[in-house]
Amino acid sequence: MKETKHISRSRAQESSAAIEKMYITMRHLFNRGFYKPMGVSGDSLRESLLALRPEIYGNIAEEKVELNGLLYVIERLPIGIEQCRFINLTSDEGYSKSHFQAIVPPKRRRNCYRIDEEQMNVEITRGRSDIYDILTHLTFIFIESHKIKNRVLIDDGGEVSRDWQKLEQAVMQTKKLSLVEKEKAISHVANILARTFEEVLDIYDAFGSENAPDRFLHVIYWLGKLAIEEIVENNKRTITFSPVLRERLGHHIHGEIWATNIKEVLKANDLLKRPIHVISANMHSVMNSIFATPLLKTKYKGKTDFFIYEELSGSGSKEIRGQVEELALKNGMISLPDCSGTNIDVQIFDTAKIDWSKTAFSHANVGEDKPVIIVMDYAFGEQAYETIDELLKPFKKETLLNVKSVSIMGKAGILEGGKGDIMIPTAHINEGTADNYFFENELTGAMFEGNDIDIYEGAMVTVLGTSLQNRDLLKFFHESTWGVIGLEMEGSYYQKAIQSASKIRKSVPQDIKVRYAYYASDNPLETGSTLASGGLGTTGVKPTYLITIKILEQIFNIK
């Protein structure tokens, strides 16, 4: 008799299935209009996240509370959200014209409004990726809140532990805690979180601010308090999606307004007919690469260009950044702060108005046509498709844009190497579907050699969200024949828009050039090197400017 073969799934396959399940579940909940994250309707999301166990959420599947992951998430959610039972995801519905003060999270550009003690509204203007990002973060903090509840709730009647009572006393104080009071509170919190006193002390100040130095205690208290109320009083937290958001999402409403604003400015400045180069980067690297070093070389005599760029990136360099911007505005730069809701600012550079002797590219050869450079700030996930798709469309249906190139300079996770290394992709693969986009990259690894930075070339995977990555799935992508070198969130969306505009819709030249390069912000396969381990500091300055300069050298025909 033939023996039955037991087929078991690998952790990579389980993780891939969990991501797909989360993706489908989130779309279903969005279409439904509301759900209770810790109720029956939230079961599937919670189970998938616990099955996936993303690197960024560390000890999510263990009894102890995950501190680094909690800090990462709290920095990307509005202050006070931990106190709210009702979280309402909305479109741009006019709250900016009300008395409500916009709350912008420190590490995510999104407008949020505290409607009352129980409700927080979060504006979604950057597409589905924004929703996936928020829902996974909220699912994580709600799971952590129930860990707190499990440690402090003694019985179903609502009796709580002494540690919880002492924490409550500390939180209810209106004045700043003294050192003794703070350390007493940390001692009680450490018990509640199943963490050591030292672990809590090490991360305590990272949660705080000048106005709220003891915010860590408040976050833990309110997460636990609402979790206790869910069990004792059956007051379940609820996430809702506004009818207007559900109606608008996926229709490029904000992207169309954003792209039209840019084209109107091009028309007003008689730039629509000129060759155009689009660069997706931050709002300082292109401007600084062109204008900063000649302007500041006397101030920083004998220093390298990269030293000057590091100085410009410092938090105390507002004045010298202003000087560079002033010079740029006098030499053909037009600044377009966003007013469309996309949160993507834009700069337009008219090369005909640049005095090249005052730039770092004195040998620029821009020819008779004098190209125009459009620099757009980073898009977020699927928003990359919406913005580039709209930007590459004809102006008022009849004026085709002569877009010569689209260049993407971004940061990404690396699967081999470390923070600050450079990745040059040869293709983008969509995680979960294996949809893939192969392209001829005008940038090559050889161009970056000799700069004391490791360079990697190969395919990159476009992920649903950085907060969903786990080691097993990434190891599969890296070690299998896919040969993936890194992960990011926008690449395939950019390429999908460029391909459709140039190859199918013919709204831009078919021989449009593409340039992709990323610098590594983290290595999710290395313990202690994930995004939750902290920022890049000045490590990212050199690769950022190196990539920007190589892009500009090609646009300016500098051999």
HELIX and SHEET records of a PDB file:
HELIX    1   1 ARG A   11  ARG A   32  1                                  22    
HELIX    2   2 VAL A   40  GLY A   42  5                                   3    
HELIX    3   3 ASP A   43  LEU A   52  1                                  10    
HELIX    4   4 GLU A   55  TYR A   57  5                                   3    
HELIX    5   5 LEU A   67  ILE A   74  1                                   8    
HELIX    6   6 ILE A   81  GLN A   83  5                                   3    
HELIX    7   7 TYR A   95  LYS A   97  5                                   3    
HELIX    8   8 ARG A  128  VAL A  152  1                                  25    
HELIX    9   9 ARG A  162  MET A  172  1                                  11    
HELIX   10  10 LEU A  179  LEU A  193  1                                  15    
HELIX   11  11 PHE A  197  PHE A  207  1                                  11    
HELIX   12  12 ARG A  215  VAL A  232  1                                  18    
HELIX   13  13 PRO A  243  ARG A  248  1                                   6    
HELIX   14  14 ILE A  253  ALA A  268  1                                  16    
HELIX   15  15 SER A  285  LEU A  296  1                                  12    
HELIX   16  16 ASP A  305  SER A  313  1                                   9    
HELIX   17  17 LYS A  318  LYS A  330  1                                  13    
HELIX   18  18 THR A  351  LYS A  353  5                                   3    
HELIX   19  19 TRP A  356  LYS A  358  5                                   3    
HELIX   20  20 GLN A  383  LEU A  391  1                                   9    
HELIX   21  21 GLY A  445  PHE A  448  5                                   4    
HELIX   22  22 THR A  466  LEU A  468  5                                   3    
HELIX   23  23 ARG A  471  GLU A  479  1                                   9    
HELIX   24  24 GLY A  491  GLN A  499  1                                   9    
HELIX   25  25 SER A  500  ILE A  504  3                                   5    
HELIX   26  26 LEU A  531  SER A  533  5                                   3    
HELIX   27  27 GLY A  537  GLY A  540  5                                   4    
HELIX   28  28 VAL A  541  ILE A  555  1                                  15    
SHEET    1   A 6 PHE A  34  TYR A  35  0                                        
SHEET    2   A 6 THR A 238  PHE A 241 -1                                        
SHEET    3   A 6 PHE A  86  THR A  90  1                                        
SHEET    4   A 6 GLN A 119  GLU A 123  1                                        
SHEET    5   A 6 CYS A 112  ARG A 114 -1                                        
SHEET    6   A 6 ALA A 102  ILE A 103 -1                                        
SHEET    1   B 9 MET A 333  LEU A 336  0                                        
SHEET    2   B 9 VAL A 346  ASP A 350 -1                                        
SHEET    3   B 9 VAL A 372  MET A 376 -1                                        
SHEET    4   B 9 ILE A 276  SER A 280  1                                        
SHEET    5   B 9 VAL A 403  ILE A 414  1                                        
SHEET    6   B 9 GLY A 486  GLU A 488 -1                                        
SHEET    7   B 9 ILE A 455  THR A 462  1                                        
SHEET    8   B 9 ILE A 422  ASN A 430  1                                        
SHEET    9   B 9 ASN A 436  PHE A 438 -1                                        
SHEET    1   C 6 MET A 333  LEU A 336  0                                        
SHEET    2   C 6 VAL A 346  ASP A 350 -1                                        
SHEET    3   C 6 VAL A 372  MET A 376 -1                                        
SHEET    4   C 6 ILE A 276  SER A 280  1                                        
SHEET    5   C 6 VAL A 403  ILE A 414  1                                        
SHEET    6   C 6 LYS A 513  ASP A 522  1                                        
END                                                                             
